[in-house]
Amino acid sequence: MERACGCAGTELSGACDGFSRILGRLPFPVLEVHPDNGSEFFNHHLLRFWKESAPGIQLSRSRPYEKNDNRFVEQKNSTLVRAYLGYGRLDTVAQTSAVNRLYDKMWLYYNLFQPVMRLTEKIWIRQEGQTSGVKRRFDQARTPFDRLCTTTAVSRERQEQLKALRDKNQPPSDAAGDLRPAGLRLFTAGGRAWRD
């Protein structure tokens, strides 16, 4: 299941607050953390927090210049983060609060209601005298929550809590469209307009 969180700055308190928010929302225990190589992700704050909060957790990192090591994260950065927030810098407390309110709404929609297909097979098609191509096969579209329920990672009790949450929060027909204006409002939060 996807979970994102906005943090104000890169200080220890902001980073720990963000990590704590994510841990509080995840319905299963964290076994491994695999951040980007950038110093904003893999730094002493991250190491300190996880060693204190979840002893025994495995920390790994991507290989330099190998973005496919985090291909699912990179894909979600594009479709879930950049699509709503763009590439501008959000650096006020008001903007951070607005980002987290938006992420809370997005968490409900994208984890409980939005079906996703996973690539199961990729076949390279090469025929002489023709342009080669790729044929992709996908599994049946299911929500991240439905996929999670087919595993043993979440207790039956927690599954029931999440099902009740889904039943209570039926989305409007265009929930993704309803989230976009909230993302646009971020750029004026904190009293100044965002610019390229």
PLY file of the C-alpha trace (Angstrom):
ply
format ascii 1.0
element vertex 196
property float x
property float y
property float z
element edge 195
property int vertex1
property int vertex2
end_header
0.00 0.00 0.00
1.25 3.46 -0.85
2.04 6.01 1.81
3.60 9.45 1.44
4.24 12.25 3.88
5.43 15.83 3.63
8.20 17.01 5.97
9.18 20.58 6.79
12.92 20.78 6.23
15.51 18.07 6.61
16.15 18.39 10.35
15.79 15.38 12.63
12.43 16.47 14.10
10.82 16.95 10.68
12.17 13.68 9.34
11.13 11.73 12.46
7.64 13.25 12.32
7.29 12.13 8.71
8.55 8.62 9.41
6.24 8.33 12.42
3.22 9.41 10.35
4.02 6.75 7.77
4.53 4.02 10.40
1.23 4.93 12.07
-0.69 4.52 8.82
0.85 1.29 7.50
-1.31 -1.76 8.28
1.67 -4.12 8.44
5.12 -4.17 10.06
8.03 -2.66 8.15
10.72 -5.26 7.44
13.00 -3.27 5.16
13.59 0.36 4.18
15.04 0.95 0.74
15.44 4.72 0.16
16.96 6.59 -2.74
20.70 7.24 -2.72
20.23 10.98 -2.35
21.47 12.48 0.91
17.96 13.85 1.51
16.76 10.23 1.87
19.67 8.13 3.08
21.19 10.13 5.90
21.97 9.90 9.59
18.40 11.00 10.55
16.92 8.05 8.70
19.42 5.61 10.16
18.94 6.90 13.70
15.13 6.88 13.52
14.83 3.34 12.18
17.44 1.89 14.53
15.56 3.36 17.52
11.99 2.76 16.27
12.31 -0.66 14.70
15.41 -2.52 15.85
16.28 -5.33 13.48
14.86 -3.61 10.41
16.93 -4.11 7.29
18.24 -0.99 5.58
19.41 -1.16 1.99
20.16 1.39 -0.66
19.98 1.68 -4.40
22.99 1.35 -6.62
24.21 4.71 -7.91
22.61 5.74 -11.23
20.37 2.65 -11.32
16.88 4.12 -11.09
15.27 0.74 -11.79
16.29 -0.31 -8.28
13.36 1.80 -7.09
11.16 1.49 -10.17
7.86 1.33 -8.29
8.75 4.35 -6.18
9.92 6.30 -9.23
6.66 5.47 -11.03
4.59 6.68 -8.07
6.69 9.85 -7.80
5.47 10.68 -11.28
1.84 9.63 -11.05
1.08 10.49 -7.44
3.48 13.23 -6.39
4.48 15.24 -9.47
1.01 15.03 -11.04
-0.45 16.82 -8.00
2.45 18.93 -6.73
4.62 19.61 -9.76
8.34 20.24 -9.35
8.25 23.43 -7.29
9.71 23.73 -3.83
7.18 23.75 -0.99
8.95 25.09 2.06
6.48 26.68 4.47
4.76 25.02 7.43
1.38 25.85 5.89
2.39 24.11 2.66
3.63 21.07 4.56
0.32 20.84 6.42
-1.60 21.18 3.15
0.56 18.47 1.53
-0.17 16.10 4.40
-3.93 16.76 4.20
-3.78 16.04 0.47
-1.72 12.87 1.04
-4.28 11.65 3.60
-7.03 11.95 0.98
-4.83 10.38 -1.67
-4.00 7.47 0.67
-7.68 6.58 0.97
-8.40 6.85 -2.74
-5.31 5.21 -4.22
-5.04 2.37 -1.70
-8.68 1.47 -1.11
-10.44 2.36 -4.38
-8.11 2.76 -7.38
-7.38 -0.59 -9.10
-3.85 -1.18 -10.36
-2.50 -3.70 -12.86
0.94 -5.23 -12.40
3.14 -6.30 -15.28
3.43 -10.10 -15.34
5.22 -10.69 -18.63
7.12 -8.71 -21.25
7.71 -10.34 -24.64
10.03 -8.85 -27.25
8.59 -9.33 -30.72
11.16 -9.37 -33.52
10.22 -10.21 -37.07
12.53 -9.80 -40.01
11.81 -6.77 -42.10
9.54 -5.21 -39.46
9.99 -2.90 -36.55
10.45 -4.82 -33.33
8.07 -4.23 -30.46
7.13 -5.27 -26.98
4.00 -7.10 -25.91
3.11 -6.63 -22.27
0.77 -8.80 -20.24
-0.76 -7.60 -16.99
-2.57 -9.31 -14.16
-6.16 -8.53 -13.21
-6.64 -4.97 -11.92
-7.08 -4.89 -8.13
-6.70 -2.23 -5.48
-3.56 -2.29 -3.32
-5.85 -3.11 -0.37
-7.36 -6.12 -2.18
-3.88 -7.34 -3.09
-2.76 -6.97 0.52
-5.74 -8.99 1.77
-4.57 -11.99 -0.27
-1.35 -12.12 1.75
-0.62 -12.99 5.36
1.05 -9.61 6.00
-2.05 -8.13 7.66
-4.07 -9.61 10.49
-7.76 -10.45 9.94
-8.68 -7.79 12.53
-6.73 -5.08 10.67
-8.29 -6.16 7.36
-11.75 -5.71 8.88
-10.81 -2.23 10.13
-9.64 -1.24 6.66
-12.76 -2.72 5.04
-14.91 -0.65 7.41
-12.89 2.44 6.48
-13.42 1.72 2.78
-17.18 1.20 3.28
-17.45 4.45 5.23
-15.56 6.51 2.63
-17.06 5.61 -0.75
-15.39 7.96 -3.24
-17.21 10.21 -5.68
-17.21 9.10 -9.32
-14.22 11.35 -10.10
-12.24 11.18 -6.87
-8.88 11.68 -8.60
-10.23 14.84 -10.26
-11.54 16.06 -6.90
-8.04 15.77 -5.42
-6.36 17.98 -8.04
-7.76 21.33 -6.80
-6.38 20.51 -3.33
-2.95 20.08 -4.92
-3.25 23.40 -6.73
-4.13 25.25 -3.51
-0.77 24.22 -2.06
1.06 26.68 -4.22
-0.53 29.66 -2.51
-0.53 28.19 1.01
1.68 30.18 3.30
0.90 33.50 1.62
3.11 33.36 -1.44
2.48 32.02 -4.90
4.65 29.25 -6.23
6.61 29.96 -9.41
8.61 27.78 -11.86
0 1
1 2
2 3
3 4
4 5
5 6
6 7
7 8
8 9
9 10
10 11
11 12
12 13
13 14
14 15
15 16
16 17
17 18
18 19
19 20
20 21
21 22
22 23
23 24
24 25
25 26
26 27
27 28
28 29
29 30
30 31
31 32
32 33
33 34
34 35
35 36
36 37
37 38
38 39
39 40
40 41
41 42
42 43
43 44
44 45
45 46
46 47
47 48
48 49
49 50
50 51
51 52
52 53
53 54
54 55
55 56
56 57
57 58
58 59
59 60
60 61
61 62
62 63
63 64
64 65
65 66
66 67
67 68
68 69
69 70
70 71
71 72
72 73
73 74
74 75
75 76
76 77
77 78
78 79
79 80
80 81
81 82
82 83
83 84
84 85
85 86
86 87
87 88
88 89
89 90
90 91
91 92
92 93
93 94
94 95
95 96
96 97
97 98
98 99
99 100
100 101
101 102
102 103
103 104
104 105
105 106
106 107
107 108
108 109
109 110
110 111
111 112
112 113
113 114
114 115
115 116
116 117
117 118
118 119
119 120
120 121
121 122
122 123
123 124
124 125
125 126
126 127
127 128
128 129
129 130
130 131
131 132
132 133
133 134
134 135
135 136
136 137
137 138
138 139
139 140
140 141
141 142
142 143
143 144
144 145
145 146
146 147
147 148
148 149
149 150
150 151
151 152
152 153
153 154
154 155
155 156
156 157
157 158
158 159
159 160
160 161
161 162
162 163
163 164
164 165
165 166
166 167
167 168
168 169
169 170
170 171
171 172
172 173
173 174
174 175
175 176
176 177
177 178
178 179
179 180
180 181
181 182
182 183
183 184
184 185
185 186
186 187
187 188
188 189
189 190
190 191
191 192
192 193
193 194
194 195
